[in-house]
Amino acid sequence: MLDYAALPDQRQDFIRQKLRHEGRVVCTELARETGVSEHTIRRDLHELSREGICRKVYGGAVLLLPDAGNLSLRKEQHLSEKDIIAQKCASLIKNESCIFIDAGSTNLAITKFLSAELAITVVTNAPDVAAALLKHPNAEVIMLGGRIQQESGGCVGNTAITQLKNIMFNQAFIGGCAMSAEAGLTGFDFDDCEFKKAAIAQSDQVIVGLTSEKIPGVARFSVARCEEIDILVIEGKRAEETSINLLSEHITILSV
């Protein structure tokens, strides 16, 4: 076993690998595994956070995920996993309800699995979501306006937020870039995250579908605390781990 006390570079490499593999680390566990003090581990985490590897949280750190790029790029990633998650999300929609569907590739996939018999009103800030829903025989579609943000694929400015605040939703399907117990749901774009907060405030029930690489992890800006999310839909192989990490009396975790 390496003498991590005498080899700080190797110790930090060990922490990097653990963050990338598990998404989060705990100071007490790292201290025990490396044979150094918790104070030394906290210094290591401070250095790694300055490098942009992680974000320090109480008792440890969470992996800082890289920006996944704009919507056109994300549409080509994790397609089968997104379809499985989207199908489960679609099954949660109730007849004669008014729902909000956020921009994003996983939320766009929800439109493929809506029953033709479902009579619903769908509000969205995403042109591709609105266009897909025009094929649905019983969906009333309301498109929020304003400038379309290329990165998110949706309208997120003041015009869209003002329109949003005039509508109450039974359910809101919200996208995100990362999620952890400590930071909650987070994203990389400030304006997009502020728009999501406004949508959450208008909704009776908030549903988030996330692919496995986003959990656990943290992005730059806050969207919602864990207790503000009612249902989290995730891919099955991460369900048990995530159920522990996102332990909360306010959140229901559905694995698919």
C-alpha positions in Angstrom: 0.0 0.0 0.0 1.3 3.5 -0.9 2.4 5.8 2.0 -0.2 8.5 1.2 1.1 10.6 4.0 4.5 10.9 2.4 3.1 11.1 -1.2 0.6 14.0 -1.4 0.4 13.9 -5.2 -0.5 10.2 -5.2 -3.0 10.9 -2.4 -4.7 13.6 -4.5 -4.8 11.3 -7.5 -6.5 8.7 -5.4 -9.1 11.2 -4.3 -9.6 12.3 -8.0 -10.2 8.7 -9.0 -12.6 8.1 -6.2 -14.6 11.2 -7.1 -14.8 10.2 -10.7 -15.9 6.7 -9.9 -18.3 7.4 -7.0 -19.3 11.0 -7.6 -18.7 12.1 -3.9 -16.2 11.5 -1.1 -16.4 11.8 2.7 -13.5 13.2 4.7 -13.7 10.6 7.5 -13.6 7.7 5.0 -10.7 9.3 3.0 -8.7 9.9 6.2 -9.1 6.2 7.2 -8.3 4.9 3.7 -5.2 7.0 3.2 -3.9 7.1 6.8 -3.8 10.9 7.1 -5.7 13.3 9.2 -9.1 14.8 8.2 -7.4 18.2 8.3 -5.0 17.0 5.6 -7.9 15.6 3.5 -9.8 18.9 3.8 -6.6 20.7 2.4 -6.5 18.2 -0.5 -10.2 18.8 -1.2 -9.6 22.6 -1.1 -6.8 22.1 -3.7 -9.0 19.9 -5.9 -11.9 22.4 -5.7 -9.5 25.1 -6.9 -8.7 22.9 -9.9 -12.4 22.6 -10.7 -12.5 18.8 -9.9 -15.0 19.0 -7.1 -17.2 21.2 -4.9 -16.7 21.1 -1.2 -19.7 20.3 0.9 -20.2 19.6 4.6 -18.1 16.6 5.5 -16.6 16.0 2.1 -16.9 16.9 -1.6 -19.0 16.2 -4.7 -17.8 15.8 -8.2 -18.1 18.9 -10.4 -19.4 17.6 -13.7 -18.3 19.0 -17.1 -20.8 20.9 -19.2 -22.4 18.4 -21.6 -22.6 21.0 -24.4 -25.6 22.3 -26.3 -28.9 20.5 -27.0 -28.0 19.3 -30.5 -25.0 17.4 -29.0 -26.9 16.1 -26.0 -29.7 14.7 -28.3 -27.2 12.1 -29.5 -26.1 10.9 -26.1 -27.5 8.0 -23.9 -30.5 7.6 -26.2 -31.8 4.3 -24.9 -31.5 5.4 -21.3 -33.3 8.6 -22.0 -36.2 6.7 -23.7 -36.6 4.4 -20.7 -36.7 7.3 -18.3 -39.0 9.3 -20.6 -41.4 6.4 -20.9 -41.7 6.2 -17.1 -42.2 10.0 -16.8 -45.0 9.9 -19.5 -46.8 7.2 -17.5 -47.1 9.6 -14.5 -49.1 12.2 -16.5 -52.8 12.3 -15.6 -55.7 12.9 -18.0 -57.1 16.4 -18.2 -54.1 17.9 -16.4 -52.0 21.0 -17.3 -48.3 20.2 -17.3 -45.1 22.0 -18.0 -42.3 20.2 -20.0 -38.9 21.9 -19.8 -36.3 22.0 -22.5 -33.8 19.2 -22.7 -33.2 15.9 -24.6 -34.7 13.6 -21.9 -37.9 15.8 -21.6 -38.2 15.9 -25.4 -38.3 12.1 -25.4 -41.4 12.2 -23.1 -43.4 13.4 -26.2 -42.8 10.0 -27.9 -44.6 8.1 -25.1 -47.7 10.1 -24.5 -50.9 8.1 -25.0 -53.1 9.4 -27.9 -56.1 9.1 -25.6 -54.6 11.5 -23.1 -56.3 14.9 -23.1 -53.8 17.4 -21.7 -52.6 21.0 -21.8 -48.9 21.2 -22.3 -46.9 24.3 -21.7 -43.3 24.4 -22.8 -40.4 26.8 -23.5 -38.9 24.5 -26.0 -39.8 24.7 -29.7 -38.8 21.1 -30.4 -41.1 19.9 -27.6 -44.0 22.1 -29.0 -43.4 20.8 -32.6 -43.4 17.2 -31.5 -46.7 17.7 -29.5 -48.5 19.1 -32.5 -48.8 15.5 -33.7 -50.7 14.6 -30.6 -54.5 14.5 -31.3 -55.7 15.6 -27.8 -52.9 17.9 -26.6 -53.4 21.7 -26.3 -50.0 23.2 -26.7 -48.9 26.5 -25.3 -45.5 27.8 -26.4 -43.7 30.3 -24.1 -42.0 33.1 -26.1 -38.9 35.1 -26.3 -35.3 34.6 -27.4 -34.4 30.9 -27.8 -31.2 30.0 -26.0 -29.0 27.8 -28.2 -27.4 25.9 -25.3 -30.6 24.8 -23.6 -32.9 24.8 -26.6 -35.6 26.8 -24.8 -36.8 30.4 -24.1 -35.6 31.4 -20.6 -35.7 35.2 -20.5 -38.1 37.7 -18.9 -40.8 37.3 -21.5 -41.0 33.5 -20.9 -40.9 33.9 -17.1 -43.6 36.5 -17.2 -45.9 34.3 -19.3 -45.0 31.3 -17.0 -46.1 33.1 -13.9 -49.7 33.3 -15.3 -50.1 29.5 -15.4 -50.5 27.0 -12.6 -49.3 23.4 -13.4 -50.4 20.1 -12.0 -47.0 18.7 -12.9 -43.7 20.1 -14.1 -41.0 18.0 -15.8 -37.8 19.8 -15.1 -34.4 19.1 -16.6 -31.0 19.4 -14.9 -27.3 18.9 -15.4 -26.4 17.2 -12.1 -27.9 16.2 -8.7 -26.5 15.4 -5.3 -27.9 15.1 -1.8 -25.9 18.1 -0.7 -26.4 20.5 -3.6 -29.8 19.2 -4.9 -30.5 19.8 -8.7 -28.0 22.1 -10.4 -27.3 23.4 -13.9 -24.6 25.2 -15.9 -26.4 28.2 -17.2 -27.7 30.9 -14.8 -30.6 32.2 -16.9 -31.8 28.6 -17.6 -31.6 27.7 -13.9 -33.6 30.9 -12.9 -36.3 29.9 -15.4 -36.5 26.4 -14.0 -37.0 27.9 -10.5 -39.9 29.9 -11.8 -41.5 26.8 -13.3 -41.1 24.9 -10.1 -42.8 27.7 -8.1 -45.9 27.3 -10.3 -46.2 23.5 -10.0 -48.1 21.2 -7.7 -45.7 18.3 -8.4 -42.1 18.5 -9.7 -40.7 15.5 -11.6 -37.1 15.2 -12.6 -35.8 12.5 -15.0 -32.0 12.1 -15.0 -29.6 9.8 -16.7 -27.1 8.0 -14.5 -24.0 10.0 -15.3 -25.5 13.1 -13.7 -25.9 11.4 -10.2 -24.2 12.2 -7.9 -22.6 15.4 -9.1 -22.8 19.1 -9.0 -23.0 21.9 -11.6 -22.4 25.7 -11.2 -25.9 27.0 -10.4 -28.7 25.9 -8.1 -32.1 24.8 -9.5 -33.8 23.1 -6.5 -33.1 21.5 -3.2 -33.9 17.8 -2.9 -37.0 18.5 -0.8 -38.4 20.7 -3.6 -38.5 17.7 -5.9 -41.4 15.3 -5.6 -40.3 12.5 -7.9 -36.9 11.5 -9.3 -36.8 9.0 -12.2 -33.5 7.4 -12.7 -32.0 4.4 -14.4 -32.1 1.2 -12.4 -28.5 0.4 -11.9 -28.0 3.6 -9.9 -31.3 3.4 -7.9 -30.1 1.7 -4.8 -27.0 4.0 -4.4 -29.0 7.1 -5.2 -31.8 6.2 -2.8 -29.2 6.3 0.0 -27.4 9.4 -1.2 -30.6 11.4 -1.7 -32.3 10.2 1.4 -35.2 12.6 2.1 -38.8 12.3 3.4 -40.0 14.6 0.6 -38.7 12.8 -2.5 -39.9 9.6 -4.2 -37.3 7.8 -6.3 -38.5 5.6 -9.2 -36.0 3.3 -10.8 -36.6 2.0 -14.4 
